[in-house]
Amino acid sequence: MWIKTVFFSALLSTISVFQTDLYSQDFKKIPPEKPRLIVGIVVSQMRYDYIQRFWDKLDASGIKLLADRGTYCRNTSFNYLFSQQGVGHASISTGTIPADHGIVGREWYLYLQDRIEQSTEDPIQKAVGGDVDNGHYSPRNLMCTSFSDELKLSNNFRSKVYSVSADPAPGIFSAGHTANGVYWFDKRTGNWITSTYYTDSLPGWVDIFNKKRFPDLYLKEIWTPLFPIESYTESLSDKNKYETGFKGQITFPYELEEISEIKKNKLDYGLLDKTPFGNTFTKDFAATLILDEQLGKDDVTDVLTICFTAMENIGSLFGPNSVEVEDAFLRLDKEIAHFLSFLDSEVGKENVLVYLTSDHGVAQIPSYLSDNKIPAGYFNKNGALSLLMSALNNTYGRGEWIRAYHAQQIYLNHTLIEDSKLSLTQMQDYIAQFMLQFSGVANTVTSHTLQTANFTEGVYRKIQNSYNQKRSGDVIINLKAGWVEKSDVSTGGTSSYSYDSRVPLIWYGWKVGRGSITRQVDIIDIAPTISTLLNITFPNSCTGTPIFELVQ
């Protein structure tokens, strides 16, 4: 990891990162009335069991430090159906469910405009610092405020709010509407960029960081295991039949320059965020942001959210029981340890409130479960939709009755149904019953049912919490536990089952005592907890409740 050493040698000479022992700070410095800096660390696709599975190998100054010296909420989950990247980040920042904040998936179908809309899509905005097609983004589709929006409103916009993420959606929805800056990684140019929603030009420090061309250096690295390969006993063997891998390669070592080469002398920068080096790159940029934007340097609370997205990409390609996921998690743990030391030296542990959590988990690879006699499988959506369209044509006459399918939701052609003088509700019911016959489908529910009934518990309550009348489909499908949609990766997850919805949540730093909370906590409780600690208004659609053990 000579690249990291080269980058931080200059940084350490300025701030002396490792001069102070974290433990020695616990009783020597009195925390201020309010934290000077709130740091949210959100790791995509971090299953709840990762911390315990890999505990013995974790760095004493990383996640282990957070768990040992902070407050660990051990029963935290999402209470809605579609636990996806972007959706989870919006729920964390707004303190409410997708039904209210409006981010129901990565994308959805717009009936009136007859097109698919990406969750962060904003045609008015332009890229700043990168490829033009990677900048049409903003939080305009987020339908309510975040806790950082309310913080800025409370002090006449004196707080500084930033977010960093290799993918745009996690960063954008984490920061809310009024952020000073959100930066994401342009996979075509290898630069950190933003959009005109936030600024007309990149700050000088971002330009300087981009000119160092760290992605070019990282993609010359060879990804080898951090520890001897035989010590990864918590995972399957490095060579197994369940992984998709990089262009078919599923075993270490991974020569990234060879894998990433598109044409002669041209690299695929998108590969970076499918390796542990994507997390390192994100952390380095976040540390530079804190220094150059002077976060946490006065009595006005600032906010920074760091979204580590590489774990999701690695997990989808190799599965949660792979050596690659274990190695990536252990490497991320060391990056977190490094970052915590940096925070303590630069801002002071007593001045920083840190929370660590995840946007969602991931399912085990279904074929692996099946081979071990555990019920699981792949839902073939293309085959099911083909049969459904044939059935609709036979029943209602030939026509394009289905307009779209996204995230286990079927969108119907409302105009054609109305022109044909057919009942939309009856067609929804017909489709819901038809889809139940397919292997892997556990439940189906129509939008009419969700609009007219009030479910108070169970899976239908979770589906209702994910349903937004303007953006969700006509029929929503819930798969059986252990089942995922068939795709070109090893596994995925869009469910309310514990492997997807249960995630770690740890609080650390400013006024946070050592403790463990075993009662059920909802991920939407993060925003009202922070709001209570800061004595500000809850986000305007907040339905979560403060974690009383932290705020009393």
PLY file of the C-alpha trace (Angstrom):
ply
format ascii 1.0
element vertex 552
property float x
property float y
property float z
element edge 551
property int vertex1
property int vertex2
end_header
0.00 0.00 0.00
2.74 2.43 -0.95
0.22 4.79 -2.54
-1.51 5.46 0.76
1.86 6.04 2.40
2.89 8.53 -0.27
-0.36 10.48 0.05
-0.42 10.66 3.82
3.28 11.38 4.30
2.62 14.99 3.35
-0.62 15.06 5.33
0.96 13.65 8.48
3.79 16.17 8.37
1.18 18.91 8.69
-1.20 17.49 11.28
0.82 14.82 13.13
-2.01 12.33 12.90
-0.73 9.57 15.12
0.79 11.55 17.97
-2.19 11.07 20.28
-3.51 7.80 21.69
-7.31 7.65 21.35
-7.71 6.06 24.76
-5.74 8.77 26.49
-8.29 11.35 25.34
-11.29 9.76 27.05
-10.98 11.62 30.35
-8.67 14.54 29.62
-10.83 16.81 27.48
-14.33 18.07 28.17
-16.71 17.90 25.19
-18.43 21.13 24.11
-22.16 21.72 24.47
-22.68 20.58 20.87
-20.37 18.52 18.66
-18.24 20.60 16.33
-18.38 17.91 13.66
-20.79 15.05 12.95
-19.32 12.29 10.79
-21.60 9.65 9.32
-19.83 6.55 8.00
-22.23 4.56 5.83
-20.89 1.31 4.39
-22.96 -0.07 1.51
-24.01 -3.70 1.82
-22.47 -4.22 5.26
-24.35 -7.17 6.72
-24.92 -7.18 10.45
-22.92 -10.38 10.92
-19.70 -9.07 9.32
-18.49 -7.41 12.52
-18.93 -10.52 14.62
-17.66 -12.94 11.95
-14.43 -11.05 11.46
-14.07 -9.73 15.03
-10.84 -11.54 15.86
-9.11 -9.99 12.83
-10.36 -6.43 13.25
-7.94 -3.63 14.06
-8.08 -2.58 17.71
-8.33 1.07 16.58
-11.02 0.59 13.94
-14.53 -0.84 14.16
-13.50 -2.70 17.31
-12.73 0.63 18.96
-16.15 1.98 17.99
-17.90 -1.09 19.38
-15.83 -1.27 22.57
-15.75 2.44 23.43
-19.05 3.60 21.94
-22.74 2.70 22.08
-23.62 -0.30 19.93
-27.25 -0.63 18.78
-27.32 -4.40 18.20
-30.85 -4.73 16.86
-31.11 -2.08 14.15
-33.06 -2.64 10.94
-35.08 -1.09 8.12
-38.86 -1.38 8.35
-39.60 -1.30 4.62
-39.37 -3.63 1.64
-36.85 -2.20 -0.80
-33.51 -1.87 1.00
-31.31 -0.44 -1.75
-28.45 1.98 -2.17
-29.80 5.52 -2.19
-33.07 4.44 -0.56
-31.23 3.60 2.65
-29.21 6.82 2.63
-32.38 8.89 2.18
-34.03 7.07 5.09
-31.02 7.68 7.34
-30.80 11.40 6.62
-34.53 12.23 6.65
-35.66 9.98 9.47
-38.57 8.61 7.49
-39.64 5.81 5.15
-39.59 5.74 1.32
-43.35 6.34 1.25
-42.64 9.80 2.64
-39.18 10.76 1.35
-40.03 9.48 -2.15
-36.84 7.59 -2.99
-38.49 4.22 -3.66
-35.60 2.73 -5.64
-32.65 3.46 -7.87
-35.17 4.34 -10.56
-38.90 4.35 -11.21
-41.38 4.76 -14.07
-43.18 8.07 -14.65
-46.68 7.33 -15.94
-47.49 10.76 -17.38
-44.14 11.19 -19.11
-43.85 7.52 -20.12
-40.20 7.21 -19.17
-37.84 5.88 -16.53
-36.42 8.39 -14.07
-33.22 7.83 -12.11
-33.47 8.71 -8.43
-30.92 11.57 -8.64
-31.81 12.67 -12.16
-31.90 16.42 -12.82
-31.49 17.42 -16.50
-31.04 21.07 -15.59
-27.78 20.44 -13.76
-24.41 20.00 -15.44
-21.21 18.27 -14.46
-18.53 20.33 -12.73
-15.05 18.89 -13.19
-15.87 15.75 -15.15
-17.73 14.00 -17.93
-20.92 15.80 -18.97
-23.07 12.66 -18.62
-22.05 12.13 -15.00
-23.30 15.45 -13.70
-27.05 15.67 -14.30
-27.71 15.04 -10.61
-29.31 16.77 -7.63
-31.52 15.94 -4.63
-34.65 17.38 -6.28
-36.48 14.02 -6.05
-36.01 13.91 -2.28
-39.42 15.04 -1.03
-38.51 16.25 2.47
-35.72 17.76 4.54
-32.76 15.96 6.08
-31.39 16.54 9.58
-28.54 18.55 8.03
-31.09 20.78 6.23
-32.76 21.48 9.56
-29.38 22.13 11.16
-28.54 24.78 8.57
-31.99 26.34 8.90
-31.50 26.52 12.68
-28.36 28.66 12.53
-28.87 30.80 9.43
-26.84 28.43 7.25
-23.61 28.79 9.19
-23.07 25.02 9.42
-21.02 23.43 6.67
-22.46 20.21 5.23
-20.60 17.89 2.86
-20.86 14.36 1.57
-18.43 12.09 -0.28
-19.35 8.95 -2.22
-17.95 7.14 -5.24
-21.55 6.80 -6.51
-23.63 9.99 -6.63
-26.93 8.80 -5.09
-25.61 7.84 -1.62
-23.80 11.15 -1.22
-26.60 13.29 -2.61
-29.33 11.82 -0.41
-27.11 11.78 2.66
-26.46 15.51 2.42
-30.00 16.74 1.77
-31.01 19.86 -0.17
-28.80 22.59 1.31
-25.36 20.98 1.34
-22.30 23.10 0.69
-20.90 20.33 -1.46
-21.37 16.73 -2.55
-18.60 14.96 -4.45
-18.67 11.71 -6.39
-16.24 9.78 -8.54
-16.40 10.20 -12.31
-15.71 6.73 -13.66
-14.77 8.08 -17.10
-12.16 10.66 -16.12
-11.03 9.33 -12.73
-11.80 12.68 -11.05
-13.87 13.69 -8.06
-16.64 15.87 -9.46
-19.94 17.52 -8.54
-22.82 19.27 -10.34
-23.93 22.84 -10.87
-26.59 22.29 -8.19
-23.79 22.78 -5.65
-21.22 25.01 -7.36
-20.13 26.42 -10.71
-16.49 25.38 -10.32
-14.49 22.93 -8.28
-12.64 24.34 -5.27
-8.91 24.62 -5.78
-8.14 21.83 -3.32
-10.30 19.38 -5.33
-8.44 20.30 -8.53
-5.13 19.75 -6.76
-6.30 16.38 -5.43
-7.51 15.29 -8.89
-4.20 16.26 -10.51
-2.38 13.77 -8.31
-4.05 11.01 -10.42
-4.32 8.50 -7.59
-6.74 6.26 -9.58
-4.03 5.64 -12.18
-1.72 4.52 -9.41
-4.32 2.36 -7.68
-5.16 0.57 -10.91
-1.53 -0.48 -11.24
-1.82 -2.30 -7.92
-2.20 -6.04 -7.54
-4.99 -6.94 -5.12
-3.62 -9.69 -2.91
-4.97 -10.90 0.46
-4.07 -8.80 3.48
-3.33 -11.96 5.46
-2.20 -15.46 4.39
-4.96 -16.93 2.24
-5.23 -20.03 4.44
-6.19 -17.85 7.43
-9.50 -16.76 5.87
-11.37 -19.56 7.59
-14.54 -17.47 8.00
-15.08 -17.66 4.23
-15.43 -20.23 1.50
-12.30 -21.32 -0.35
-10.86 -18.73 -2.70
-11.77 -20.91 -5.66
-15.43 -21.88 -5.68
-18.20 -22.14 -8.26
-20.49 -19.49 -6.79
-18.67 -16.29 -7.72
-18.98 -14.05 -10.80
-15.68 -12.23 -10.33
-13.81 -9.88 -12.67
-14.27 -10.99 -16.27
-14.53 -14.55 -15.03
-11.51 -14.40 -12.72
-12.51 -15.49 -9.22
-9.20 -16.09 -7.42
-6.38 -13.96 -6.06
-4.21 -12.19 -7.12
-6.04 -9.60 -9.21
-3.81 -7.56 -11.52
-5.99 -4.47 -11.76
-4.15 -2.83 -14.66
-4.80 -5.86 -16.82
-8.43 -6.18 -15.74
-9.17 -2.47 -16.13
-7.65 -1.95 -19.56
-10.32 -1.10 -22.16
-8.08 -0.17 -25.03
-4.37 0.45 -25.22
-3.32 2.95 -22.55
-6.96 3.55 -21.49
-8.26 2.41 -18.10
-11.72 1.55 -16.87
-11.87 3.71 -13.76
-15.14 2.06 -12.81
-13.13 -0.95 -11.62
-11.64 1.08 -8.77
-14.87 1.07 -6.75
-15.06 -2.71 -7.10
-11.85 -3.11 -5.10
-10.73 -2.14 -1.57
-8.70 0.69 -3.07
-11.96 2.49 -3.86
-12.56 2.75 -0.11
-9.03 4.01 0.47
-9.46 6.63 -2.23
-12.77 7.78 -0.71
-11.30 8.05 2.79
-8.27 10.03 1.56
-10.53 12.49 -0.22
-12.74 12.88 2.86
-9.71 13.61 5.04
-8.51 16.23 2.58
-11.98 17.81 2.57
-11.96 18.15 6.37
-8.61 19.91 6.25
-9.27 22.26 3.35
-12.86 23.16 4.23
-11.85 23.56 7.90
-14.65 21.37 9.25
-15.07 21.27 13.03
-12.95 24.35 13.64
-15.53 26.54 15.42
-18.53 26.18 17.70
-20.99 25.79 14.83
-21.69 22.12 14.12
-20.58 20.84 10.70
-21.60 17.58 9.03
-19.71 15.16 6.79
-21.11 11.87 5.48
-18.69 9.34 3.98
-20.32 6.64 1.89
-18.14 3.60 1.22
-19.75 1.93 -1.80
-17.07 -0.56 -2.86
-18.32 -3.21 -0.41
-21.60 -3.44 -2.35
-19.88 -3.94 -5.68
-17.48 -6.55 -4.29
-20.27 -8.37 -2.48
-22.44 -8.54 -5.59
-19.60 -10.01 -7.64
-18.26 -12.49 -5.10
-20.96 -13.02 -2.45
-20.92 -12.39 1.31
-19.05 -15.62 2.11
-16.13 -14.92 -0.23
-12.50 -14.32 0.68
-12.74 -11.14 -1.40
-15.50 -9.69 0.82
-13.68 -10.67 4.00
-10.43 -9.14 2.76
-12.19 -5.95 1.60
-13.92 -5.59 4.97
-10.69 -6.08 6.92
-8.97 -3.50 4.72
-11.87 -1.09 5.20
-11.56 -1.60 8.95
-7.95 -0.41 8.77
-9.03 2.62 6.74
-11.61 3.45 9.41
-8.93 3.08 12.10
-6.70 5.46 10.17
-9.55 7.93 9.75
-10.52 7.84 13.45
-6.93 8.64 14.39
-6.96 11.48 11.91
-10.21 12.85 13.39
-8.87 12.68 16.93
-5.69 14.51 15.99
-7.26 17.11 13.71
-10.58 17.87 15.46
-10.46 15.95 18.74
-12.51 12.92 19.69
-14.44 14.95 22.27
-15.57 17.34 19.50
-16.70 14.74 16.96
-19.87 12.64 16.97
-19.41 9.58 14.77
-22.04 7.06 13.70
-21.31 3.93 11.67
-24.08 2.10 9.83
-25.08 0.62 6.47
-27.69 1.28 3.79
-28.62 -2.43 3.50
-27.23 -5.95 3.69
-27.19 -8.70 1.07
-28.52 -12.22 0.51
-26.38 -15.31 0.49
-25.74 -16.68 -3.00
-28.87 -18.78 -3.63
-27.04 -21.62 -5.40
-24.74 -21.95 -2.38
-27.74 -22.22 -0.07
-29.46 -24.74 -2.35
-26.36 -26.91 -2.47
-26.48 -26.99 1.33
-30.17 -28.03 1.38
-31.45 -24.58 2.38
-34.50 -23.31 0.41
-33.35 -20.58 -2.01
-33.35 -19.73 -5.69
-33.36 -17.19 -8.49
-36.53 -15.47 -9.65
-36.55 -15.31 -13.47
-38.32 -12.00 -14.00
-37.95 -12.10 -17.79
-39.59 -15.49 -18.06
-42.36 -14.51 -15.67
-43.09 -11.24 -17.49
-43.17 -13.02 -20.86
-45.80 -15.45 -19.62
-47.72 -12.62 -17.97
-47.88 -10.61 -21.20
-49.17 -13.66 -23.08
-51.84 -14.19 -20.44
-52.91 -10.53 -20.59
-53.16 -10.69 -24.39
-55.31 -13.80 -24.18
-57.56 -12.28 -21.53
-57.86 -8.64 -22.58
-56.78 -8.66 -26.23
-53.44 -7.79 -27.77
-51.82 -4.67 -26.41
-48.84 -3.22 -24.58
-50.44 -3.66 -21.18
-47.16 -3.50 -19.25
-45.09 -0.33 -19.51
-42.20 -1.14 -17.18
-40.77 -3.43 -14.52
-38.35 -2.14 -11.90
-37.35 -3.37 -8.45
-40.01 -6.10 -8.29
-42.73 -3.67 -9.36
-44.97 -3.93 -12.42
-46.10 -0.65 -14.01
-49.20 -0.89 -16.22
-50.28 1.12 -19.26
-52.95 3.28 -17.64
-53.83 5.08 -20.86
-54.47 1.86 -22.79
-56.49 0.38 -19.94
-58.63 3.53 -19.71
-59.12 3.74 -23.50
-60.16 0.07 -23.51
-62.74 0.86 -20.82
-61.25 -1.77 -18.52
-60.99 -1.67 -14.75
-57.46 -0.87 -13.57
-58.21 -2.41 -10.17
-59.42 -5.67 -11.70
-56.36 -5.93 -13.95
-54.10 -5.30 -10.96
-55.85 -8.09 -9.05
-55.53 -10.44 -12.03
-51.79 -9.78 -12.31
-51.23 -10.11 -8.56
-52.86 -13.54 -8.57
-51.06 -14.60 -11.75
-47.60 -13.73 -10.38
-48.15 -15.83 -7.25
-47.80 -19.02 -9.29
-44.10 -18.46 -10.02
-41.35 -20.08 -7.98
-39.83 -17.74 -5.46
-42.79 -15.35 -5.17
-44.03 -15.10 -1.58
-46.53 -12.22 -1.78
-48.03 -9.81 -4.26
-50.03 -6.70 -3.48
-51.69 -4.08 -5.67
-51.39 -0.33 -5.44
-55.18 -0.14 -4.97
-54.88 -2.29 -1.85
-52.01 -0.18 -0.50
-54.00 3.00 -1.06
-57.19 1.77 0.60
-55.94 -0.43 3.45
-53.80 0.35 6.48
-51.45 -2.45 7.47
-49.98 -2.23 10.94
-47.50 -5.13 10.97
-45.91 -7.90 8.94
-44.61 -7.86 5.39
-47.56 -5.87 4.04
-46.72 -3.05 6.44
-43.15 -3.05 5.12
-44.43 -2.99 1.54
-46.72 -0.09 2.40
-43.79 1.79 3.94
-41.99 1.47 0.59
-44.99 2.53 -1.47
-45.26 6.05 -2.89
-48.40 6.71 -4.90
-46.62 8.81 -7.54
-43.58 6.60 -8.06
-44.38 2.99 -7.16
-45.80 0.33 -9.43
-49.28 -1.15 -9.84
-48.29 -4.55 -8.50
-45.46 -5.12 -6.02
-43.81 -8.53 -5.63
-42.17 -9.85 -2.49
-39.86 -12.82 -3.00
-39.40 -15.70 -0.59
-36.52 -15.61 1.87
-33.28 -16.65 0.20
-34.51 -15.77 -3.30
-33.10 -12.97 -5.46
-33.78 -11.78 -8.97
-31.69 -13.51 -11.60
-28.98 -11.16 -12.92
-25.41 -11.06 -14.17
-23.92 -10.88 -10.65
-23.62 -13.52 -7.93
-26.23 -12.16 -5.55
-28.18 -9.09 -4.54
-30.87 -7.96 -2.19
-34.11 -6.03 -2.31
-36.05 -7.45 0.57
-37.18 -6.90 4.14
-35.60 -10.10 5.40
-33.00 -9.83 8.15
-30.01 -10.46 5.85
-31.00 -7.33 3.91
-32.65 -5.15 6.53
-30.62 -5.72 9.71
-27.48 -3.58 9.82
-24.90 -2.41 12.37
-25.32 0.96 14.10
-22.61 2.27 16.41
-22.25 5.73 17.98
-18.89 7.06 19.15
-17.14 10.21 20.31
-18.75 13.38 21.67
-20.61 12.63 24.95
-21.25 9.04 23.85
-20.77 6.56 26.67
-19.85 2.92 26.48
-22.95 0.77 26.13
-24.99 -1.78 24.26
-28.63 -1.38 23.20
-30.41 -4.66 22.48
-33.96 -3.40 21.97
-35.19 -2.83 18.44
-34.00 0.39 16.80
-35.13 1.56 13.38
-32.65 3.10 10.96
-34.97 6.11 10.67
-34.24 6.83 14.36
-30.78 8.19 13.46
-32.00 11.58 12.21
-34.29 12.42 15.17
-31.56 11.27 17.57
-29.07 13.70 16.04
-31.73 16.42 15.95
-32.43 15.93 19.66
-28.73 16.02 20.54
-28.41 19.28 18.59
-31.68 20.66 19.99
-33.05 21.41 16.52
-36.30 20.63 14.69
-36.79 17.13 13.35
-36.74 16.74 9.53
-40.16 17.81 8.29
-41.42 14.30 7.39
-39.63 12.50 10.20
-41.44 9.44 11.57
-38.54 7.98 13.55
-38.07 8.47 17.27
-34.92 9.49 19.18
-32.86 6.67 20.72
-33.60 7.62 24.31
-30.51 5.86 25.73
-28.38 8.35 23.81
-30.36 11.55 24.39
-31.52 11.26 28.01
0 1
1 2
2 3
3 4
4 5
5 6
6 7
7 8
8 9
9 10
10 11
11 12
12 13
13 14
14 15
15 16
16 17
17 18
18 19
19 20
20 21
21 22
22 23
23 24
24 25
25 26
26 27
27 28
28 29
29 30
30 31
31 32
32 33
33 34
34 35
35 36
36 37
37 38
38 39
39 40
40 41
41 42
42 43
43 44
44 45
45 46
46 47
47 48
48 49
49 50
50 51
51 52
52 53
53 54
54 55
55 56
56 57
57 58
58 59
59 60
60 61
61 62
62 63
63 64
64 65
65 66
66 67
67 68
68 69
69 70
70 71
71 72
72 73
73 74
74 75
75 76
76 77
77 78
78 79
79 80
80 81
81 82
82 83
83 84
84 85
85 86
86 87
87 88
88 89
89 90
90 91
91 92
92 93
93 94
94 95
95 96
96 97
97 98
98 99
99 100
100 101
101 102
102 103
103 104
104 105
105 106
106 107
107 108
108 109
109 110
110 111
111 112
112 113
113 114
114 115
115 116
116 117
117 118
118 119
119 120
120 121
121 122
122 123
123 124
124 125
125 126
126 127
127 128
128 129
129 130
130 131
131 132
132 133
133 134
134 135
135 136
136 137
137 138
138 139
139 140
140 141
141 142
142 143
143 144
144 145
145 146
146 147
147 148
148 149
149 150
150 151
151 152
152 153
153 154
154 155
155 156
156 157
157 158
158 159
159 160
160 161
161 162
162 163
163 164
164 165
165 166
166 167
167 168
168 169
169 170
170 171
171 172
172 173
173 174
174 175
175 176
176 177
177 178
178 179
179 180
180 181
181 182
182 183
183 184
184 185
185 186
186 187
187 188
188 189
189 190
190 191
191 192
192 193
193 194
194 195
195 196
196 197
197 198
198 199
199 200
200 201
201 202
202 203
203 204
204 205
205 206
206 207
207 208
208 209
209 210
210 211
211 212
212 213
213 214
214 215
215 216
216 217
217 218
218 219
219 220
220 221
221 222
222 223
223 224
224 225
225 226
226 227
227 228
228 229
229 230
230 231
231 232
232 233
233 234
234 235
235 236
236 237
237 238
238 239
239 240
240 241
241 242
242 243
243 244
244 245
245 246
246 247
247 248
248 249
249 250
250 251
251 252
252 253
253 254
254 255
255 256
256 257
257 258
258 259
259 260
260 261
261 262
262 263
263 264
264 265
265 266
266 267
267 268
268 269
269 270
270 271
271 272
272 273
273 274
274 275
275 276
276 277
277 278
278 279
279 280
280 281
281 282
282 283
283 284
284 285
285 286
286 287
287 288
288 289
289 290
290 291
291 292
292 293
293 294
294 295
295 296
296 297
297 298
298 299
299 300
300 301
301 302
302 303
303 304
304 305
305 306
306 307
307 308
308 309
309 310
310 311
311 312
312 313
313 314
314 315
315 316
316 317
317 318
318 319
319 320
320 321
321 322
322 323
323 324
324 325
325 326
326 327
327 328
328 329
329 330
330 331
331 332
332 333
333 334
334 335
335 336
336 337
337 338
338 339
339 340
340 341
341 342
342 343
343 344
344 345
345 346
346 347
347 348
348 349
349 350
350 351
351 352
352 353
353 354
354 355
355 356
356 357
357 358
358 359
359 360
360 361
361 362
362 363
363 364
364 365
365 366
366 367
367 368
368 369
369 370
370 371
371 372
372 373
373 374
374 375
375 376
376 377
377 378
378 379
379 380
380 381
381 382
382 383
383 384
384 385
385 386
386 387
387 388
388 389
389 390
390 391
391 392
392 393
393 394
394 395
395 396
396 397
397 398
398 399
399 400
400 401
401 402
402 403
403 404
404 405
405 406
406 407
407 408
408 409
409 410
410 411
411 412
412 413
413 414
414 415
415 416
416 417
417 418
418 419
419 420
420 421
421 422
422 423
423 424
424 425
425 426
426 427
427 428
428 429
429 430
430 431
431 432
432 433
433 434
434 435
435 436
436 437
437 438
438 439
439 440
440 441
441 442
442 443
443 444
444 445
445 446
446 447
447 448
448 449
449 450
450 451
451 452
452 453
453 454
454 455
455 456
456 457
457 458
458 459
459 460
460 461
461 462
462 463
463 464
464 465
465 466
466 467
467 468
468 469
469 470
470 471
471 472
472 473
473 474
474 475
475 476
476 477
477 478
478 479
479 480
480 481
481 482
482 483
483 484
484 485
485 486
486 487
487 488
488 489
489 490
490 491
491 492
492 493
493 494
494 495
495 496
496 497
497 498
498 499
499 500
500 501
501 502
502 503
503 504
504 505
505 506
506 507
507 508
508 509
509 510
510 511
511 512
512 513
513 514
514 515
515 516
516 517
517 518
518 519
519 520
520 521
521 522
522 523
523 524
524 525
525 526
526 527
527 528
528 529
529 530
530 531
531 532
532 533
533 534
534 535
535 536
536 537
537 538
538 539
539 540
540 541
541 542
542 543
543 544
544 545
545 546
546 547
547 548
548 549
549 550
550 551
